[in-house]
Amino acid sequence: MVEGAVRSLQAGNLPTQQRAIARAEAHRLAGGLGTFGYEDGSAQARQIEQILGANYPLDGPKVDQLSSSLLALKQTLALPPKPLDSAQGHGRPSPALPRHQGVVLELALALEPELVNRLQTDAASRGWNLDRPPGLSGVLTALAQGTAEVAVLALDQNAPLVEKLAPLREIKHRYPQLPVLVLTSQDSLEERVQVARLRGDRYLVAPVTPGQILDTLDQLLPQSQAPESKVMVVDTDPITRSVITELLTPWGLRVSELGDPSQFWEVLRQTQPDLLLLALEMPTFSGIDLCQVVRQDAQFGNLPILMVAAHPDTVTVRQVFEVGGDDLIGKPIVGPELVTLVLSRIERSRLRQQIEQMRHCQALYWPQQDTTDPLTQVANSLHFDAFLQQQWERHCQDQAPISLILCNPDDLRTYYKIYGQQAGDAALRRIARTLHHTINPNIDLVARCGDEEFGIVLPNTNLDGALRVVARMQQAVTDLQIPHPSSPVADYITISLGIGGTTPTAALCKCPSWLPAPMPICCGRGSSAAPICLRWTAILLNS
């Protein structure tokens, strides 16, 4: 486009619209060439943009200056790009972000050995390797090997503020993109502010459990890389197809070539591309024809489409946009321009799809809010009541047994007081998930019926079956080993359960009055058996 504008100037006639299009193209090149190692080309494109953007007429000297800048730009683009680090300048290049290999680093300056050991065990169960290099120098050495995804830094509370934050300052200086979790035993606003200024990513105050640390690290871990994007190139010219493939493949794009436009629709359905590159001028079906066909289709209608034209004049540009094309690329193809357009269009399309998925999930989630407890993500009390009533009426007709379990974590209020709201909520969530995993979610129901109470409805289940479920629940919660030294029952959180059940008949009331209540029985500290209250009724008459 810029070259066409220069030719028009040399011929003595440059329309205003063509001048504006050439200026916009120069602006785009100025912004994108530096990203690909063409800093000189970026400066030359910016000079062309300034000349074309001036308000005065372009006379002979200006035309010569524009021609010289364009020639210099073409010569620059003919050379290989400079490496990105050296192109960026600003002194020494910053170290690369460590490669992601699922390894967690931990700088244990002030952590209790017991917590570190448990953290190491729990990390291994999640498939992570917890490396504990000695001192700051050992951590920096490990980071330089490029095997760290995230760092855990425990502050030495016996050191002055500046000294104990020195490791964080050094790590963030060398690896600014590496996520760092800061652990401290002293909740101080001044310390929080300093950690934030040093770009610490998370701040946790002891006492904390290994589960809390690992859950926080889950939030910091980088998301999995996006799947490989597919580009479909349709052009009867094999040289153009080959050039485009060579330019896009190094950027992780999978390119499919098609030289026969008559096979377009069949190949499109087989390839399922993320972006289309269509030659404007082709026999049988032109790029305009193919673009219109795609835009009419319900499945592919939003697919990004770039057109490639040998002579992109103003009429062509208008025609491309009128049929729904996203952009136009002129020949000869400029590599950085092509890569920038393709990557940006694919990313924009992917973001739009993510937004649509989020809206769809919200549409599904909003009705679910009426039946789901927001903290534990199991059913709430309203859903529990409705489900129990529904199952009660069905079992009245089927003359089948139905059982109910009520469950309370023992002494959870004390746990909240000692460890705080966040730790208590986390424990309650883990218990709820564990209870949910012990039932058949396609038939049974776990619900949060009170602040610390869960109800479990077991359709088509008699007393023996309910006892087996209770045994699984007790064992599963015990296996969690959530520390609770202040509990009168054990050193970890236990649960008390009550079981009730009956075989409904037509003579029974609609609202069951046989509901059990968890009744903790005084057990010796450390006892493996949590209290169970049984209540079973075969026939219950109306009152």
N, C-alpha and C positions, 0 to 999 in steps of 0.2 A: 504493500500500500504506500509506504514511504517512497519507494523507488518510482512508483507510478506518478506520485505527486511531483517528484523532481523532473521526470520526463515532461510532464505537463508544463512545468515552469520553464524548462528549456525551450519548449515549443511556443511559449508566450501566452499560455492560457491555463490557469489553475482555478477551477471553480471553487467557490467558498466551501461547499459541502465536502468536496474531495480534500481540501486543505484541512478541514476539521477532522475528517476520518484519519488522515495521515498523522495529524498531531496526536490523536487518541492512541494510535498504534505506537508511536514513538514513546508516549507516556507509559504504555504497558511494558514495552521493552526496557525502559529505564528502570522500572520497578522490579522486573523479573530477572534480568541478566546477571545482576550481582549475586543472586541466590545460587546460580550455577557456576560461579567462578569467573564471570566475565565483568570484572569491575570496570575495566577500561571501556568495554562495550556499553555498560550502563551510563557512564559519563558522556559518551558520544551520542547515545540515544537521547539523553537529557538535553544536550546542546541542540539537537535537531528539533526537539519539542519546543525549546525556547524560540528558535527561529520561526517555526511555523505558527507559534502562538502569539507572535508580535502583532500589534494593531496596524503597523505601517505596511505599505506595499513592498513586495520582495523585488528589489531591483537586481542589477547585474552582480554586484559584489556579494549580496546576500545569497543569490543563486549559486555562485561559485563556492561560498562558504558551506552552503547546504550540501552541494555535491561532494565537497571534500570530506565533510563529516560522514556522509553516507558511505563513501568509499572506505574511509577508515573503519567504520563499523563493520562492513562486510569483510575486511581483512582481519579484524579482530575475531569475528565469529568463525573464520576459517582455521584459526589456531586452536589447539586443545585448551580446555579451561584450566585455570589455576586451581590447586587444591583448596578446598573450602577454608581450612584453618589458616593458610597463609593469605588467602583472599580476604579474610575477615580482619586481619591486622590486629591492632590494639595490643602490641607487645606479644608476649609468649602465648601460644595457644593453650586454652584451658583443657585439662584432662578430660578424656571422653567419659561419659557416664558408664559405670560398670555394667557389664553384660548381665542380663537377667538369667540366673541359673537356679533360682529357688533357694538361695542361701541367705540366712539372716545373721548379721554380725551383732555381737553384744559386748559392750565395754563395761565390765563389772567392776566398778569402783566402789560401790556402796551397797550392793545387793547382798541379802542374807544367803549363805551357801545353800540352805534348804530350798529357798525360792528358786535359785539358779538351777539346782538339780531337777526340781519339778518342771521348771520351764523347759529345760533341755529334753526331758522325757516327753512332755506334751507336744513340743515342737516336732520331735521325731515321729510321733503318732500322726501328725498332719503331713508328713513327708518333707519336712524342712530340716536343713542341716544348720544347727546353731553353733557358730564358730565363736570361740572366746579367746582372741589373741591377747597377749599380755601388754597392757599399757597402750598409750596413744600411738606410739611408734609401731606397735604390732598391728593395731587397727589400720593405720595408714598403709602399711605394707600389704595387708590383706585386701584393702580397697584397690590398691594399685594393680593387683592381680586380676581385677575385673570379674569377681565372682559374687558380688553383693547386690542384693535387691533392696535392702533396707537395713538401717543401723538402729540399735537400741543403746541409748546412752544413759547410764545411771549416775546422777550427780553426787559428788562427795560433799556432804553437808558440813563437814569439818573445815572445809577450805573457804577462803573469801569468795565472794560472788564472782569477781573477775577471773579468779583462778579456776573455779569449778566449771565455768562456762567456756574455758579456753579450748577444751577438746571439741565442743560443738562449733565454735568459731573456726577452728582449723579444718574440720571436716566439711563444713558448708562452704568455706573459701575454696577448697580444692575440688569439691564435688557438689556444686550448688543444686543439682537436680536430684541428688540422692535423698530419699525420705529418711527422716531421723525422728525416732520416738524418744522423748526425754522422760526419765523416771526420777522422781524426787520424793523425799519423805517430809518435805516442808512446803506447805501451800502458802506461797508468798506472792502477792501481786507484783512486787518489784521483780521477782525472779521470773514470773510469767511474762512480764513486759520485755525483759531482756532476752528471754528465749524467743519470743515473737520477733524481736528486732533482728536476731541472728537467724531467722527463718527456720526455726524448729517447727516440725510439722504436727506433732502431737505432744501433749503434756499430761502425764498421769501422776497422781499423788498416791503414795503408799498409805495404808496397806492395799495391795492389789494381788489378785490371783493370777496364776499363769494363763488361765482362760481369758481374763480381761486383757492381758498384754497381747496374747495372740489374736484375739478378736480385733484389737486396735490395729495390729500389724496388717490384718486382712484388709482394712480400709485403706492402708497406705500402699499396698502392693500394686504394681502397675497392672492394668487390665490386659487381657490377652490381645495379641496383635490382631488387627482386622484381617479378614480373609483376603486372599489374593484377588485383585480386581481383574475383570476380563474386558478387553477392548476388541471390538469387531471392526475391521477395516474393509470397506467395499470400494474397490477401484479396479478398473480394467488395466491400469498401468502397473506391471509387476515391479518396476523400479521404485515407484512411489510407495507401493505396499512394503517393499523391502526396507526402504529408508525409514518409514514410520515404525516398523517392527524393531529395527536396530536402535532407534531413539527411545522407545518406550520400554523395551524389555529390561534394561538395567535398573529401572525404577520399580521392579517387582510387579510389573503388569504382564498379564498373559494375553498375547495378541493373536487373534484369529483372522486370517486373510481370506477374502473372497474376491475372485476375479470375474465371476459371471453374475450380473445383477438378477438374472432370471431365477437363480436359486436362492435369492435373498431370504425369502420368508421361511423356507425349510431350514436353512442354516441358522437363522436368527432364533428359531424355537429350540434348536439343538444346543446352541451356544449359550443362550441366556446371558448376554453380555451386560456389563455395567455402563458401557458407553459405546456409541456408534460414531465412526468416522466415515463419512460418505463423500465420494467424489461428486462434484456438482454435475460434470458433463460425462455421461456414459451412454452408450447405445442401448436400445431396448427400453430400459427404465433409467431415468436420470436420478440424481440425488434428491431433487425436489420431489419426484414421484414417490421415492422410498420414504422420505421424511413424512409426507402426508399420510402414507399408509400406516406408519408407526404411530403417528399422533391419533389416528382414528381407533386404534386397538385399545381395549380395556386393560390388558395386561402390560403392554409395553408403552402405553401412552405417555408416561412421565420419564422415559429413558432420555438421558442427555445425548444430544446429537450435535456433532461438529461437522461442518462442511469444508471441503477442500476444493479451491477453485484456482485455475491458472491465471485468470484475469479478474480479480475482485474489484469491480467498479461499483459505483453507488447504486446502480439498478440491481446488480446482483446481491449486494448487501441487503437492500430492502426486500427483495424477493425471498431471501433465506429466512429473514425474521418473520415475514408474513406467513410462511408455511409452518412455523414453529421451530426452526433451527435455533440452537443456543449461541452459536458463534461461527465465524467464517475465518478460515486460514488460507493465506495466499501461498502460491508457489513462486520460487523455490521455498521449501519448508525450512523455517528457522527452528533448530532443535529446542533451545530453551523456551521459545514461545509455545511450541507444541506441547512440551512436557508440562509447563505451567497451566495451560488451558485444560489439558486432560485431567491432571491431578485435582485441580480446583473444582472442576465440574463433577468428578466422581465423589469428592468429599462433600460437596454441597448436596448431591443427591442422597448420599448416605445419611447426612444429618436430617434431611427431610423425612427419610424413612424411619429414623429413630424417633423423631417427633410424632409421627403418625402412630408408631408402636406405643409410645408413652400415652398418647390420647386413648388408644384402644385399651391399654391396661387400666387407665383411670376409669374408663367407662365400665370395665368389668369390676373394678375395685370399689367404686362408690356404692353399688347395691350391696357388696359384701360387707361394707362397714356396718350395716344394720345387724349383721349376724356374727361379727368377729370382734373379739376383744383386742383393742389396739396394742396392748402391752405384750401379751403372750401369743397372739395370733392363733389362739384356739377359739372355739365358739364362745359367745357371751351368754349371760344369764337369760336374755330374751329368747335366743335360739334354743337354749337348753329347755326352757319351759315349753316352747312350741313343739320341739322334737319329742319330749317325753309324753306330752299329751297325744301327739299323733301316734306314737308307738303304743301307748296304752290302749287307744281305741282299736288299733289293728290287732293287738294281742287278745283283746276281748273277743274279737270275731274268730281268731285262729285258735284260741284256747292254748296259747304257747306261753312258756315262762319268760319273764323279763326281770332283769336285775339292775340294781343301781349301786354305784360306789361313790361315797363322798370321801374326799382326801384333803388333809391339811398338812403342810410342812410344819414340823415341830419347832416351836420357839423362833419363828421367823422374824417376829417383831424385834427380838433382841439382836438378831443378825443385822437388821436394818439400822438399829441404833449404833452398833459397833462399826460396821463397814460403810454405812451411808446408803442413800437412796439408789445411786447408780449400781452399786454392787448387789443390793437386795433385788432390784428389778432384774438384773442379769441372772441371778440365781433362780428367780421365779420363772423366767423365760426358759432356762435350761430344764427345770422340772416339768414345765408344761410340754416342751418338746419330747422329753423322755416318756411322759405318760401317753402322749399321742402315738409314739412309736410302739407301745406295748399292746395296742388294740388293733382291730381291723377297721381302718378309717372308712371303708366302703359300707360298713354296717353299723359300727358303734360310734359313739360320740364322746369327746372330751370337751368340757366347757369350764370356764372360770365363772363360778357362781358368786364369789365374794372376793374381798381384798386378797385373802390368802387361802381360798377354798376352791377346790375343783370338784366337779360332778362328772361321773362317767356313766352313760346309759349303755347297757348291754342287751340288745334285743335277742330273743330266742336263746337265752342263757339261764341255766338253773344255778343252784348254789354251788355245785362242784365246779362248774365252768367259771363262775365269778371268783371263787377262791384261787383258781389257777391264774386268772388275770391279776388278782391282788398280789400273788407271789411274784409274778413277773415285774409288777410295778415296784414292789419293795426292793427287789434285787437290782433293778435298773437304776433307781434313785441312789441306792447304796453305792453302786459302781461309779457314780459321778464323783463321790468323795469330795463334795464341796465343803471346805474346812469350816467348822463351827465349834471352836473350843469351848464356848460358853453354853452349849446345849446341855441340858440335864440328861439327855439320852445317850449321845455319843459325841465323838470329836468331829463329826461331820453332820450335815443336814440329813435328817430322817423324816419319814412321813407317818402319820396316823390315818387309818382308814376305817370306814364303816360300810357294811354291806347290807343291802336290803333287797328283797325280791318276792315275787308272787306269781301265781298263774291267774290272770284276770278272768272274771266271769261277768255275765250280764248283771249279776247282783252287786258287783263292786262299784264303788263310786268312781266318777270320771277323774277326779283329782286324787291321786293316791295319797293315803295318809300313812303309808308304811315306810316313809323316807327314813333312812338311817342317819346317824350323826356320828362323826368321828369322836370317839371318847378316849383320849389318851389315858392309858393305864400306867401307873408308876413303874417304870422299868429300871433296872440297875444300869448305871452309866457304863457304856460300852457294850450293852446287850445288842446282839445282832437282830433280835426280833422287835419290830415296831408294833405298837398296839393295834388291834383289830377289833371292831365292834360288829357283831353279827345280828341281823334281824331278818328272819325269813317267814313269810306268811303264804300259806297255800290259798286261803279264802279270807277275804276281808269284807265284812258286810257294811252297807251304808250306815252312817250314824244318823 
